[in-house]
Every structure is written in structure tokens, then in C-alpha cells.
């Protein structure tokens, strides 16, 4: 198994899913694209077009920044309405959310 075959820790995924639910992330990040925020299924590792035409890869750094400073890089077609979670999450919780988002497979 090479580095691309990273196995996600099921405990971290479950903890991240619980946080995602507790913080009501799914109210805006809906899997059918009907929310105020972009869908997250199939997002991790793919390019994202931002307002202004720039593109970034949705990697751990981008998703971390989006949780802590969501207005830094807003996805094209969405308004900068996501609140910051800076100071509300411990580092372990951020890692759990990152692992959860990474686990969300699906077609982008």
C-alpha cells in the first residue's frame, strides 16, 4: 500500500461525523447541493474554483482554513456566510472533522 492508499481511522471518522452533526454543518453543506454551502461528498483531493477565478485543491490545509477562516477562500457561486469555528474547536476536533470530510466519497 502506497501513500495514496491511506486508511482512515474509523474512530476519527465517527468522531468527526458526530461533530459535523453537533455543529449543524449539514444544515448548509447538503449532499444534494441545495444548501448555503458547497456539498462535501467527493470534495477531498479535488480542485475547487473560488470566487475570483482562482482554483485550489481541497486538501487538509484548505479544509482547515475553511473551518477556521471560512471567508479566506470562498467557493465560486456561494456567499461568504459560513461562521468561523476559530476558538470553538480543539486541535483534535479539527483533525476529526478533516478525517470525516476526507471520508466522504462520492462523485463530485
Buried (B, 14 or more C-beta within 10 A) or exposed (E): EEEEEEEEBEEBBBBBBBBBEEBEBBEBBBEEEEBEBBBBBBBBEEEBEBEEEEEBEBEBEBBBEBBBEBEEBBBEEBEEEBEEBEEEBEEEBBBBBBBBBBBBEEEB
